[in-house]
Amino acid sequence: MNIPANLKYSTDHEWIKIEGNIATVGITDFAQGQLGDIVFVDIQTEGETLEKGEVFGAIEAVKTVADAFMPLSGKITEVNTALEDAPETVNKDPYEGGWMVKIEMTEPSEADSLLDAEGYKAIL
């Protein structure tokens, strides 16, 4: 299982890459593996400001649908529209091409509560 050391993680299995005040978010390799073959990613929250823990979208796999949760409070400034035509990218490349949203953080201090790679491995 791939758990890059340069990222942060939520207990809801999202990964977070923070660059300045922008956080890029996707689901982890573990999460995509649990979901199975992803057939649709539905994110209708671009431009909205959401709180940590709120649902920002849904991930539909062959056998289930899972919510995607905000790991940090902020405004969704960008959605990965490439996933509309190729949702399977989340399975193949969850940490690069499979990113889901970019967030302009409103409470950057919330990042302090995220897990590092070792902390995330410990909860699996």
Secondary structure, 3 states (H helix, E strand, C coil): CCCCCCCEECCCCEEEEEECCEEEEEECHHHHHHHCCEEEEECCCCCCEECCCCEEEEEEECCCEEEEECCCCEEEEEECCHHHHCCCHHHHCCCCCCCCEEEEECCHHHHHHCECHHHHHHHC
